[in-house]
């Protein structure tokens, strides 16, 4: 996931980066790939929370009606969310999460977070299913119908980075860039999301939609869940889901889905 800066004066960093790719990007693009210093102080855990989907619209594509939406992940925790992956040339990825500490350094923890190449127009590496979006029907009481089969998005995964400074905490300037998501032949990549910052996948990007062709008219929940597999180290899992409620309507113009409710927002 990387293009590398040739301007660094740190010999250790330079040797790591040469393994990964060539030269070209700004030094800040390599921040998540740096091996951390030993941890000192107390752990500062990240805390990932999804924002309710934005820019929701319906459109017919190749004869099928689809709901399109943004997916937004916010780090509401005290520490950065940092994943770093390495592999031997031609081998399998091994992924670690860096948990920052209050005084300096970080604790590096191996995690099971598979990577996939986003050859759908993204053209960089992704962590599989950091967030998943599904559409489920609501019953008369307004609760999700528990035995209904959900319709799910087709997103391959997330390349996350500091996109928008959303909350009044964390650094003023972005610390992690999309350049960290790398190139196909890289052997060292790193991704990060700073406290208070949001990663945004626009509804115009591949995978940001769900097929709703043939769904009965009625009320539905467009649900986003963070880290369903419980792979990541977070301060809390109580805020790992949110939603918007929609009323799907078949009209003479096609399928409409006005919003009728909104779930929790990151705080």
C-alpha positions as CSV (number, residue, x, y, z in Angstrom):
1,X,0.0,0.0,0.0
2,X,2.7,2.5,-0.6
3,X,4.8,4.8,-2.6
4,X,7.9,6.0,-0.6
5,X,9.7,9.2,0.2
6,X,13.4,9.5,-0.7
7,X,13.9,12.4,1.7
8,X,14.0,10.6,5.0
9,X,17.2,10.7,7.0
10,X,16.4,7.8,9.2
11,X,18.4,4.8,8.0
12,X,16.1,2.2,9.7
13,X,13.0,3.7,8.1
14,X,14.7,4.0,4.7
15,X,15.6,0.3,4.8
16,X,12.0,-0.7,5.6
17,X,10.6,1.5,2.9
18,X,12.9,0.3,0.1
19,X,11.6,-3.2,0.7
20,X,8.1,-2.0,0.2
21,X,8.1,0.0,-3.0
22,X,10.3,2.7,-4.6
23,X,10.5,6.4,-4.1
24,X,7.9,9.1,-4.7
25,X,5.4,10.0,-2.0
26,X,5.7,12.4,0.9
27,X,7.3,11.1,4.1
28,X,4.0,11.5,5.9
29,X,2.5,8.8,3.7
30,X,4.8,6.2,5.5
31,X,3.8,7.1,9.0
32,X,1.7,4.0,9.7
33,X,4.5,1.7,8.5
34,X,7.1,2.8,11.0
35,X,8.0,0.3,13.6
36,X,6.9,1.9,16.9
37,X,9.2,2.6,19.9
38,X,8.7,0.5,23.0
39,X,5.5,1.5,24.9
40,X,5.7,3.8,27.8
41,X,2.8,5.0,29.9
42,X,-0.8,3.8,29.5
43,X,-2.5,2.4,26.4
44,X,-4.5,4.8,24.3
45,X,-7.0,2.6,22.5
46,X,-8.8,3.6,19.3
47,X,-12.6,3.3,19.2
48,X,-14.2,2.9,15.8
49,X,-17.8,4.1,15.4
50,X,-19.8,4.2,12.1
51,X,-21.8,7.3,11.2
52,X,-25.3,6.9,9.8
53,X,-25.2,6.6,6.0
54,X,-25.2,9.8,4.0
55,X,-26.1,10.7,0.4
56,X,-28.5,7.8,0.0
57,X,-30.2,7.5,-3.4
58,X,-31.7,4.9,-5.6
59,X,-30.7,4.3,-9.2
60,X,-31.3,1.7,-11.9
61,X,-28.0,0.2,-13.2
62,X,-28.0,-2.5,-15.9
63,X,-31.7,-3.2,-15.4
64,X,-31.4,-3.6,-11.6
65,X,-32.5,-1.1,-8.9
66,X,-29.8,-0.3,-6.3
67,X,-29.5,1.8,-3.2
68,X,-26.3,3.8,-3.1
69,X,-24.8,5.3,0.1
70,X,-21.7,6.7,1.8
71,X,-19.9,4.6,4.5
72,X,-18.3,6.6,7.2
73,X,-16.0,5.3,10.0
74,X,-14.9,7.7,12.8
75,X,-12.2,7.1,15.4
76,X,-13.8,8.4,18.6
77,X,-11.1,6.9,20.9
78,X,-8.0,8.4,22.5
79,X,-5.4,6.6,20.3
80,X,-4.8,6.2,16.6
81,X,-6.2,3.1,14.8
82,X,-3.0,1.7,13.1
83,X,-2.6,-1.5,11.1
84,X,0.6,-2.5,9.5
85,X,1.0,-5.6,7.2
86,X,4.1,-7.3,6.0
87,X,4.8,-10.3,3.7
88,X,7.7,-12.0,2.1
89,X,7.8,-11.4,-1.7
90,X,5.1,-13.6,-3.2
91,X,4.0,-14.7,0.3
92,X,1.0,-14.1,2.6
93,X,0.3,-11.0,4.6
94,X,0.8,-10.8,8.3
95,X,-1.0,-8.0,10.0
96,X,-0.3,-6.2,13.3
97,X,-2.2,-3.5,15.2
98,X,-0.1,-0.8,16.9
99,X,-1.8,0.3,20.2
100,X,-0.3,3.8,21.1
101,X,0.8,4.6,24.6
102,X,0.3,7.9,26.5
103,X,4.0,8.9,26.9
104,X,5.6,7.3,23.8
105,X,5.7,4.2,21.6
106,X,3.1,1.5,21.1
107,X,2.4,-2.1,21.7
108,X,2.4,-4.2,18.6
109,X,-0.3,-6.9,18.6
110,X,-0.7,-9.6,15.8
111,X,-4.3,-9.8,14.5
112,X,-6.2,-11.8,12.0
113,X,-7.1,-9.2,9.4
114,X,-6.9,-10.5,5.9
115,X,-6.0,-8.2,3.0
116,X,-7.4,-8.2,-0.5
117,X,-6.3,-6.4,-3.6
118,X,-9.0,-3.9,-4.7
119,X,-8.8,-4.4,-8.4
120,X,-12.3,-2.9,-8.9
121,X,-11.1,0.6,-9.6
122,X,-9.6,1.3,-6.2
123,X,-6.2,-0.3,-7.2
124,X,-4.8,-0.7,-3.8
125,X,-4.9,-3.1,-0.8
126,X,-7.9,-3.3,1.6
127,X,-8.5,-4.8,5.0
128,X,-11.5,-7.1,4.5
129,X,-14.8,-6.0,6.1
130,X,-13.7,-3.3,8.5
131,X,-17.3,-2.3,8.1
132,X,-20.2,-4.2,6.6
133,X,-23.5,-2.7,5.4
134,X,-26.8,-4.7,5.1
135,X,-30.4,-4.0,4.4
136,X,-33.0,-5.7,6.6
137,X,-36.8,-5.4,6.9
138,X,-38.5,-3.8,9.9
139,X,-41.5,-5.4,11.5
140,X,-44.7,-3.6,12.6
141,X,-43.1,-2.8,16.0
142,X,-40.2,-1.0,14.2
143,X,-37.7,-3.8,15.2
144,X,-35.6,-5.7,12.7
145,X,-37.2,-9.0,11.6
146,X,-34.7,-11.4,13.1
147,X,-35.1,-14.3,10.7
148,X,-35.1,-12.3,7.5
149,X,-32.2,-12.8,5.1
150,X,-30.4,-9.4,4.7
151,X,-29.2,-8.0,1.5
152,X,-25.5,-6.9,1.7
153,X,-23.1,-4.6,0.0
154,X,-20.5,-5.8,-2.4
155,X,-17.6,-3.8,-0.9
156,X,-14.3,-5.7,-0.8
157,X,-12.8,-3.9,2.2
158,X,-11.4,-0.7,3.5
159,X,-8.3,1.3,2.8
160,X,-8.7,3.7,5.7
161,X,-7.0,7.0,6.3
162,X,-7.6,10.6,7.7
163,X,-10.2,12.0,5.4
164,X,-12.1,14.6,7.4
165,X,-11.5,16.0,10.9
166,X,-14.9,15.5,12.3
167,X,-14.7,15.8,16.1
168,X,-12.9,18.3,18.3
169,X,-10.1,16.0,19.4
170,X,-6.9,14.6,17.9
171,X,-4.5,16.3,15.6
172,X,-5.5,19.3,13.6
173,X,-3.7,18.0,10.5
174,X,-4.1,14.6,8.8
175,X,-1.5,12.1,9.9
176,X,-2.3,9.2,7.6
177,X,-2.8,9.3,3.8
178,X,-4.4,7.2,1.1
179,X,-0.9,6.6,-0.3
180,X,-0.4,4.1,2.6
181,X,-2.7,1.7,0.9
182,X,0.0,0.7,-1.5
183,X,0.7,-1.0,-4.8
184,X,0.1,-4.5,-5.9
185,X,3.8,-5.6,-5.5
186,X,4.4,-4.0,-2.1
187,X,5.6,-6.1,0.8
188,X,5.0,-3.5,3.6
189,X,1.9,-1.4,3.9
190,X,0.3,0.6,6.7
191,X,-3.0,2.3,7.3
192,X,-4.1,4.7,10.1
193,X,-7.1,6.7,11.4
194,X,-6.3,9.5,13.9
195,X,-8.6,10.3,16.9
196,X,-11.4,12.6,15.9
197,X,-10.9,11.8,12.2
198,X,-13.3,10.2,9.8
199,X,-12.7,7.9,6.8
200,X,-15.3,8.3,4.1
201,X,-16.3,6.0,1.2
202,X,-18.5,8.0,-1.2
203,X,-21.6,6.4,-2.8
204,X,-19.9,6.8,-6.2
205,X,-17.2,4.3,-5.3
206,X,-17.3,0.6,-6.2
207,X,-19.2,-1.6,-3.7
208,X,-21.2,1.3,-2.1
209,X,-24.6,-0.1,-3.0
210,X,-27.1,-2.8,-2.4
211,X,-29.4,-4.4,-4.9
212,X,-33.1,-3.9,-4.0
213,X,-34.7,-5.2,-7.2
214,X,-37.8,-7.1,-6.3
215,X,-38.0,-6.2,-2.6
216,X,-41.5,-5.7,-1.3
217,X,-42.5,-2.1,-0.4
218,X,-42.1,-1.4,3.3
219,X,-39.8,-0.2,6.0
220,X,-36.2,-1.3,6.1
221,X,-33.0,-0.6,8.1
222,X,-29.8,0.1,6.3
223,X,-27.4,-1.1,9.0
224,X,-23.6,-0.5,9.3
225,X,-21.6,-2.7,11.6
226,X,-17.9,-2.2,12.5
227,X,-15.6,-5.2,13.0
228,X,-18.2,-8.0,13.1
229,X,-15.4,-10.5,13.5
230,X,-14.0,-8.7,16.6
231,X,-10.5,-8.6,15.2
232,X,-9.4,-5.2,16.4
233,X,-8.4,-3.8,19.8
234,X,-10.8,-1.0,20.7
235,X,-11.9,0.9,23.8
236,X,-15.5,-0.2,23.4
237,X,-17.7,-2.3,21.2
238,X,-21.0,-0.7,22.3
239,X,-20.9,1.9,19.5
240,X,-20.0,-0.4,16.6
241,X,-23.3,-0.1,14.8
242,X,-25.6,2.5,13.4
243,X,-28.3,2.8,10.7
244,X,-30.8,4.8,8.9
245,X,-34.4,3.6,8.4
246,X,-36.0,3.8,5.0
247,X,-39.4,3.2,3.4
248,X,-38.9,1.5,0.1
249,X,-41.7,2.6,-2.3
250,X,-42.4,1.5,-5.9
251,X,-43.5,4.6,-7.9
252,X,-44.2,5.2,-11.5
253,X,-40.7,6.6,-11.8
254,X,-39.1,3.5,-10.2
255,X,-37.9,2.6,-6.7
256,X,-37.7,5.4,-4.0
257,X,-36.3,5.1,-0.5
258,X,-37.0,8.2,1.7
259,X,-35.4,8.3,5.1
260,X,-37.7,7.8,8.1
261,X,-35.2,7.4,10.9
262,X,-31.6,7.7,12.0
263,X,-29.4,5.7,14.3
264,X,-26.6,6.8,16.7
265,X,-24.0,9.3,15.6
266,X,-20.3,9.2,16.6
267,X,-19.5,11.3,19.7
